Amino acid sequence: MQTPTWSRHHPAPPVRVVHLGLGAFARGHLLWFTEQANASVPPGERWGVAGFTGRSPRVAEALASQRCLYTLVTRGPDGDTAEQVESLVEAHDGTRGARWRALLSRPEVGVLTLTVTEAGYRRDTSGALDVQDPAVAADTRLLRRLVAGRGGPGTSATTAPGKVLDGLRARRAAAAGPIAVVSLDNLPHNGAVLRRVVLDLADAVDPGLAAWVREHVSFVSSMVDRITPATTDQDRRTARTLTGRVDRSPVVTEPFREWVLQGDFPAGRPAWEHAGARFVPDVAPYERRKLWLLNAGHSLLAYGGLRRGHATVAQAFADAELRPALEALWDEARAVLGLPDDEVDAALAALRARFGNARIEHRLDQVALDGAQKIPVRVLAVARARRDAGLPVGTAGAQVVADWLRHLLLTAHTGADPADGYLVGRLLGTAPRDVVAQTVASLAPDLADDDALVAAVTASVDTGVLDAVR
């Protein structure tokens, strides 16, 4: 039997969106929403996406070999369904700076989107661009040369703020008009976060460019939600069984999806609302709900589950010890969410069903990465809100911080989580009694004097783990 070849059901739409970070989440979320939006409008109103990888070029190479088509497998509790996604029309290695700049110089490109990790913003502890970061410093020098007309076409920035500013620099030079930049990640106020680091870089590179960005670029904040585990060989076999086609880059995701956006689109956008996206004046309540319920729950299950020998979210969720701790964590967050009880009840009911879907193999070691970036917004933010409300320290939240610290210190020697390595370096040689205080001060300086929080976390940490920093 001959294997079917890759072919489009519809002509490829023109590139009108450029995306950075062509991983599984982008293909399960952004590109799916764009696919559904395109299906709801006439052909002339469709938006194609050009995607650039953030790290390895392998994903771009695999997708390019398939005409930028791939299979999205939606994995529900009762079975799998497969669909071909066609909204991606170009896939490139992120080092292709000339193509990046050329696309963003086109007036018809109206949206630049990003899916990067929290660490990808390259911020210091104050939230500003970390100008001491060697990669940031290198991008600053490169962009100054490009502004002065001395950079070659093959040069490329390496950081996310650098790439964004490089594209905006090229757009300004081409007089291509305004554009919206949309962040899709788990950081609260991610549009404002990205705006700050991009403008910090622009101010250091060229004041004229910085002024243009302030006037012509809209930075849109968004809350995104769809569990999309890393693709496995079994997932590739499943995609072939469902479609009859060999797919080097399928994506498996859950049925649930959510997207809430706040901000302006001065050059237009896809009709994402036709796929269920919501456009609101204030995304903050939706961000808190997701961060403090779903994402904090994931962190509890990841660090507590790995400690107890589990491999997936579903396994940890079924653990008789962890499940009550998870419910307690949710109760601590509920008290300060400021949302109606019925909305929180509905959100928690959906989360219990999602976490219990054992057919989605969401690996705990994947969730556990970049904890130093995640714990502040998922767990310590709740601790801060409880303190401000005059409520006692949440013991479930304190236990998550303790479990994360244990994970960090016991895995530091493996180099498995390089993004958190800087914190381990700060803690080495610290007296065991001071480790938690130093950690809290590093992650949330405004909570450094919260003796009750530090005491609660300390009481939850194994003393043998604290001895490991000596």
Secondary structure, DSSP 4 states (H G I P E B T S, - for coil): -PPPPP--SSPPPPEEEEEE--SHHHHHTHHHHHHHHHHTS-GGG--EEEEE-SS-SHHHHHHHTTTT-EEEEEEETTEEEEEEE--EEEEE-TT-HHHHHHHHT-TT--EEEE---GGGG-B-TTSSB-TTSHHHHHHHHHHHHHHTT---TT----SHHHHHHHHHHHHHHTT---EEEEE-BSSTTHHHHHHHHHHHHHHHH-HHHHHHHHHHEEEEEEEEE---PPP-HHHHHHHHHHHSS--SS-EEE-S--EEEEES--TT----GGGGT-EE-S--HHHHHHIIIIIIHHHHHHHHHHHHTT--BHHHHHT-TTHHHHHHHHHHHHHHHH---HHHHHHHHHHHHHHHT-TTS--BHHHHTTTHHHHHIIIIIHHHHHHHHTTPPPPHHHHHHHHHHHHHHHHHGGGTS-GGGHHHHHHHTT--GGGHHHHHHHHH-GGGTT-HHHHHHHHHHS-HHHHHTT-
